[in-house]
Amino acid sequence: MNKKIVFILICSVGIYSIINSVYAQCSDWKQLQVIDSIFTNPFFGISITPEADKLNRPFEYVASVSGGLKIYNNNDAGNPILLSTIPKSNLGNLDVINLYQDSVWLYVCLGNIWDTTEMAGLAIIDVTNPSSPQIMDYYIYPGLTGGSGAVAIQGPYAYLAANKNGLIILDISNKNKIQFKSKLILDQHFPHSKMGSPSLYNARGIALQGHFAYVCFDRGGLRIIDISDANAPIQINQYCFPALIDKATAYNNIIIHNHLAFVSIDYYGIEILDISNPKSIVQLGWWHPNSWAEATNDFNMWSNSAGHANELAYDPDCNIIYIAAGKSDLVAIDVSDPQHPQTCQTYGTPDDDYGTWGLDFYNHKVHIGYIWSPVTPPHSNYTGYKILQTNCSTTNINTPYTNNLSFIYPNPTNSTINFKVNTIFESIPLEIYNQYGQFAISKIPNLIHSNTLQLNVTELHCGLYYFKYGSKMERFIKY
């Protein structure tokens, strides 16, 4: 007997869909409120990047460079307490640069990205009990020096942005034994007519979507890599803002939401890119305050820019991008209209002697890391971290339609199903939930006609399901 998968309607007649639009209200923002902060002696480590505990516990994980990994208890607001430390001597004697938490696992990027003498590595820490974190394993790549800037996790693999070593893929299916899978050294002859120093080409930021990795390659722009075969990653495209070609260029960090990529490009602000087709990247918008430096090859102009866009975070509820903005501390940008990003709020000024590098966003709070850097940008004489409460509000508009906005067929099905909609959002995952509201699968459907999408659902068990599909501004919910 063939199984049947039914997509059921909640109304008795016709098709019923909901368009849900979410708009950020910048004008209603109040001042960002500091709810926690700590500043430390840089002699004991520079608090480059904070990571909020993703299990809703009051803990803060801080990449402290030569100070190793530090874990704080933020339970007493305004008085963070150092709970535990893993020194770099326990991590192959490599500096701790960046962090990513997935469940009880904390992935730690090892190797200083500014000190060319350190190797690149990754550690896995069990933070079930943050007062007694356990090192599961650490791996050091025996290649070029240069450290590692960021890590992304997908399935059994860790994708390490490893500076001069490019992209390193590690098998982390056994947390007690990290194993090398493959690597891809990135070409340094793009995008400039004169390559410049090889030391300027570093894989610093990374984000994944589907079977593609998007790597920020510093002076080398943005690289798009097909990772469908973890044993043999292949670069399929490369991109650079035309205004930066043959100018000082630094692609630092990237955040992806649906078909949009938000990319920090140092003194030149951030770009908003349409990555619907990874082989044809299109710039939609650009954010760059007048007080920040223009495209230049003059070190003094770059160095004295009022801000430098470093790490990013995205608030999907309010369509806000947060930027660790160097001397400008923190900037919140409304990206609900990707072609016209606007500044919502700032915290700190270029003259306050503070500079930021790392950033995290969780539970409507921004966590920013202050880097001690008295000589080079972002100029800063303090190190530590702050937690700020955001004040974004949204307007939600639900509009019902009965005009055949969407149509699904065949229904029921046991293999593939087609979705006919008036608006196509290419390369955006379609989410399917069971009758109890539990998430089942998320896939990017195939566009088979001008307004028809097709999805293979053979992996679903027989039953009743509904789907959700849309852009960051509109969502179609179908029962």
N, C-alpha and C positions, 0 to 999 in steps of 0.2 A: 504493500500500500504506500503510495507516494505521500510524503509529508506536505502539509499545506501551511503557508505563511500568509496571514491575513493582515492587511492594513485597514483598520476599521474607522468609520466616520462616527463622530459623536452626535451628529444631528441626523434626523430621520430621512431628510430629503436633501439631495444636492451635495455640493462640496463646501466645507466650511473651513476656512483658514484664518489665521490671525497675522496681521502685520504688526510687529512690535517695534517701535522706534525709540531709541534712547538718545537723549541729547544732554551733553554736559552744560552746566550753567556757570560759566566763568564769572559772570557779573555778581553772582550770589556768594562767592567765596569770601571767607574771613581769613585772617592771618593764620598761617600754619602755626600750630602750637607745639612747642617742645615739651615732651612728656618724660623724657629720660635723656641723660647724657653723661659721658665720662671722658675725661682727658687724662692721658698717661704720659709718663716719661719716655721719650723716643729711644732712650738708651736701652729700654727693656722691650722694644719692638714697636713698629709703626702699624697702627690699626688701619690697614689699607682697605679692607672690605668686610662689612658685617653681613651676617646671614641670620634672619629671624628663624626661630624654630618653627618648622612647618607642621608640628603636631599640637599646636595651640598651647604650648607650654611657655613659661616666662623666661626662656633662655635665649642668649645671643651668642652665636659662633663668630669669632673674629679672626680673620687672616692677619697675623701680626708680623709678617715678613720674617726677620731674624728672630723674633720673639715666639715663633711657632704658632700653634693653634691655641687660642684662649677662649674659654667658655665662661660667660657671665650669667648671673641670675638677676633678672630685671623685675622680680616680684615686688620689690619695694621701690615704687616709682620715685625717680630722682636720686636713687642711691644704688646703682648697679654694684653687685658684689662679684669679684672674681671667684669662680667656682672651681675651675680646674685648668690646667695647662698641659699641652703636649709639646715639649721642646723640639726644636728642629733636629737635635741630636738623636731623637727617636724616629726621625723620618728621613734617614739617609743623609742627614746634615744639610738638607736643602731648605731654603726659605719657603714659607707658606704664603701664597699669593692670592688664591681665589677659592671659593667654596660653592658647593651645590648640595642641597639636602633632598633626599628621596626616601620617605618613610624614616626608618631608624638609621639609615646609612648617610653619612656625611662624606662627600667626595671632595678631596683636598688637592688643589693644584700645587705642585711642588716645583721650585726652581725660580729664582729671581729673574724677572723679565728685563731688568735694567742692568743687572750684573752679568756680563757675558761669560763669566767663568762657571756658572752653575748649569747643571744638566736639567732636563725636563722629566717630570715624574708625576705620579698620581698615587694618593693614599686613600684607603677606605677605612672610615672610623665608625664603629658602632656607638651611637649616642642614645641607646635605650636608657642608660643612666648617665646624664650629662656630668654628674659629679665624679664619675669614674669611667670616662670614655675608653673604649678598647680599640686598639689598632688591629684591624683584621689583616691587612697586608699593605705594602707599598711597592710600587714598581718605578724603576729609573731606566729611562731609555738610553742605551749606550751609543748615542749618536752625537750630533753637534751640541755644543753648549748653547744656552740662551733661555732656559726656563720654560714655563708654561703659563698661559694667560687665562684660559677658561676651559670649562668642560661641559659637555652636554651628554645626557644619558638617554638611550632609547633601546628598549629590549635588553638583551644580554651584553650590550656594548657601551663603552664609554668613548666619546669622541673628544680628543684632547687637542685644543689649539696650542701647538707647541712651538711658538715663535719660529726660529729658523728651521726647525724640523717639520714645519708645516702641520699637516693633520696626521695624528697618530690614533689608530683604532685599537682599543684594548678589550679583550674578553673579560667581563666581570661577572659571569654567571656563577662562578665560585668566588665568593667574597674573600675567602682565605687564600686565593691564589690568582692574582691578576696575571693574565697572559697576553703577550703581544699578538695582535692579529695582522695588522698591516700599517703602512704609512704612505703618505703622498707628499713629496717635496714640491712646493709650488714655484712656478717660474717667476723670475724677478725682472723680466724684460717688459712687463706691462705695468702701467700705461704710459710711461714717460719716454721721451726721445733719448734722454740720458738717464741711465739706470740709477746712478748715484751709489752711495755706499751700500753694500749688502747688509749692513747692520740695521738698515731702515726697513727691511722686509721681514715682518714678524706676524705670525698667526696669533692674534690677540683675543679676538672674540669669535663666538660660534653660536649658531642657532640651527635647529633641525626642523624640517617639515617634510613629512612623507619620507621618500628615499633620497632627499637632498640635504646636504649640509651647506650652510652659508657661512663662509669664513671671512672675517675682517683681517686683511693682510697688510695693515699698516700702510706704508707707502705704495704697496701693490694693489690697493683698492679692495673690492669685494670679489671673492671667488665662489663659484657655485659648483659643488662636487656631487656627483652621483654616487651614493653609498649603498645602492641596492645589493651590490656584492661586497660584503665587508672585507673580503680578501683582496679586492682590487678596486679601490675607489678611483674615480676618473673625473677630472675637471671638465665640465661641459660649457662653462661660460665664465666671463670676467667682466667687471663693470667698474667704472670710475666716473665721478661727477666731471663732466667736460671742463668746467671752470677750474678744476684742480690739476689738470694735466700739465706737466712741466712746472708745477708749483709744489710747495711743501704740502705733503699729503699724509694723513694719518687716519686710517679707518680703524676705529677702536672697539666698537661694541655693536651688537645687533639684537633686536627683539622682533619676533614675527607674530603677527596676529592675523589669522585668515590669509588673505591675499596681499597683505601689506607688510613690508619690512621697514622698521625704523632703525636707522643707522647713525651712530655718532661719528663725526668726522673732525673731532678735535676743535681747533680754533674756528673752523668753518661751520659749526653748528650741527644740525642733524638733517638727514635726507629722509623723505618718505617715498618708498619705492613700491611699484606694483610688480609682484613676482608671480602673477597668475601663470605666466609662461616663463619658467626658469631660464630658458634659452633666449629670452628677449625681455630684459629688465627695462622698465619705464619709470622715470622719475615723475612722481605726482606733485610733490611739494618739497619745500626747503625752508628751514627755520634758521635765521641768522640775525641776531640783534646788531644794530648799527655800531654798538660799542665794541663788538668783537672784530678781530682783525680781518681784513680782506685777503683774498688769495694772494700769496706772496712767497718769495724765496728769501726774504729778509728775516734772519733769526730774531732780531730785536723786535720786529713787528709781531711775529708769532709769539715770542716769549711774553710780550707785554699786552697781549690780548686780554680783554676784560673777562674772558671765560674760555674754557676748553671743555668740550663735550666728551665725557669719559663713559662710565657705565650708565645704562638705562634701565628703567622698569616701566611696565605698562599696567594701568588700571582699566580693565575691560568694562567695568560698570559705568565709569564716567568718561571713557575715551580720553584719558590723560596719560601723557608720557612724562615721566620724571627723569631729570637729567642731573647726574653728579657733574657739576659745571665748573670744576676747578676753582678759580678765584671767586667766581660768582656763586659758589656753594651749591644751591639747589634751585632748579627751575621746573615749574609745572606747565606743560603745554597742552592745550586743547587740540586734539587731532580728529575731532568728529567730522570735520571737513578736511580730508587729507591734502587737498590742494591749497588750503589756506590755514595752516597751523597758527595758533595765536597763543601768546603768553598769558596764562591764567594767574600765576602767582610766583613769587620768588622768595627765597629765604637767604639772607646774607648779602653782602656786597663785595665788590672787588677790593675794597679798601680795608676789610676787617682783619686781614692777616691770617685768614683761614682758607684752606683749599681742600677740595674733595676729590676722591677718586672712585671709591666703591659705593654701591647702592643696592638696596633690596626694598621690595614692597610686599607687604602682607597684612591682611586684615585692616585695610585702610590706614596703614601706618607706613611711613617712609623711614628707612634705616640708612643713614649716610655715614661713610667712613672718611675721616679727615687724615690726610697724608702729611707727614712731616717732610717738607721739601723746601728748605730755606734758600736754595741756590737756583734750582731749575723749576719750570712750570709743572704743576700749579703751585706758585709760591705760597708756602704755608709754614708757620712756625708752631703749629699745634698738631697733636695727633690724638685720636680717640674716635668715639662715635656718638651720634645723636639719633633719637627716635622722635619723629614728628607726626602728630595726628593730622590727617587731611580733613578738609571741610567741603569736599565736592558734593554737590547735590545733583540729582538727575530728574528729568521729566520723562515718564513712560507713557506712551500713547498706544492703546490697543484698539485697532480698527477692524471690525469683522467685515468680511466680504462674502457674497454668495454668487459671484459672477464668474465662476469657473477659473479662479485665480491659479489653481493647480489641479492636476489630474494624475492619478496613478493607475498603471495597468501593466500586466494582467494582475488582477486582485481577486482571489488569492493567487499565490505563486509558489513554486518550489525551487526556483533557480535565480532568474534575474527579474528585476522590476524596473519599469520606466517611470520617470517623473516628468510631467509636462508642466512647465511654469512660464509665466509671462516675463520674468526677470531671471537672467542667468548670472550666477556668481561663480565664475570658473575657479577651479582649484581650491574650493572651500569644502571642508569635510561635511558630509551629511551625517547627522547623528540619529541613531535609531534606539528607541526605548521600548521595553516590554509593557504589558498591560498594567504592571504594578508601578510604573514610573522609573524602573531601574534601567540604567544605561546598558545597552547591549553591544553595539559596535559603532565605530566612526570611520567612514571611508570617504575618499574623494571620488565622486561619481565620474563616469565617462560622458562626455558631451557627444551624442550620436547624431543629433540634428540641431537646427538653430535654436530650438527652445526645449529640447528633450534630453534628459539625463538618464543614464542607465547604471544600475548598481547590482552587483552579484551578491545575493543574500543566502547562498547555499549553506553557509556556516551557522545560520540561525536555526534554532529548534522550532518545531511547529507551534503556532500560537498567534496571539494578536499583538500588533506593534503600532507605534506611531513614529513619525520622523520629524526632525527639526533641521531647517536648512536656511541659510541666509548670509548676509554680509554683516559687518560690524554695526551697521545702522538699521538693518531690517532683518527680521527672522520670520520664516514661514514655518508654522507648526501645523502638521497634518495628522489627523487621526483616522 
